[in-house]
Amino acid sequence: MLQGLGVVGADGKVNASASTPNPEPTDLSDRDYFRLHRDDPWTGLLVGRPVMARPQNVASIPVSRRTLNPDRSFGGVIAARL
């Protein structure tokens, strides 16, 4: 079941959420999936280890993909929670 879908900026903060019009700027820069996408431009679609989602505090499996800025630098992450 899809729990959520969001956009995380290059700074690690949630910018947009499909479930919340004005999401809290939750910092996800410490998440494994975020660091992998930030540090390795060759990481493609990633299914991560189960985590406790913030701020809901429910068990989730993140599925994520790196996004790019127009100059091809790291733009952040698009992530879904299953």
N, C-alpha and C positions, 0 to 999 in steps of 0.2 A: 504494500500500500504506500502510495506517495504521501509523505508527511509535509513536504515543503519544497520550494524551489526558490533559489535566490542568486543574487549577484554580489560577489565579494570583490571589493576594490583592491588595487595593488598594495594598499596600506593594511589589508587584512580585515577591514571593517565592512559589515553588510551595507550595501547601497540600495538594494531593491529586493523585494520579496513578493512572491505571487500570492501569499496568504495575508499579508499585512500592508496596507497602503503606505504607511510611514514606519518602517521597521526601526527598532532600536539599533544604534550603531554598534552592534555586538562585535567584539574583536575576536576574529578567528585565525589570527596570524600564527597562533601556536599549534594549530591542527596539522597533522601529518600531511594530509592531502594538499593544504595550502602551501606548505613549505616545499613539497615535491614539485608542484607546478611552478612556483616562484623560482626555484633553484635549477630545475632541469627542463629546458625548453622542449625536450624530446618526449616528455611524459605525455601520453595521449589521454584517452578516456580512462579514468581511474575509479575502481570500486575499492573503497577504503575499508579499514577495520571498523567494527561497531564502536560508536562513541555515544556519550550522553550529549544530546543536542542542547545548545544554548539559545535563548534563555528558557526554553520549555522544560529542560531537564528530563527528556524522554530518550530511551535507547533508539539509535538511528544508525543506518548504514549510509555513509556519504558516497555519492556518485558525482564525479566532478570532471571538469575540463578547463584547461587554461584558456584565457582570452588574451588577445593582443591589441596593443595600441596601433594606430596607423603606421608608426615607424617600426613596427614588429617587436617592440619591447613588451615586457610583461604588463598586462593590463588588469589582471585579477583572475578570478575564477567564477565559473558558473557551476553551482552545486545543487543537487537534488538530495533529499533525505528520504530514504526508504525505511 
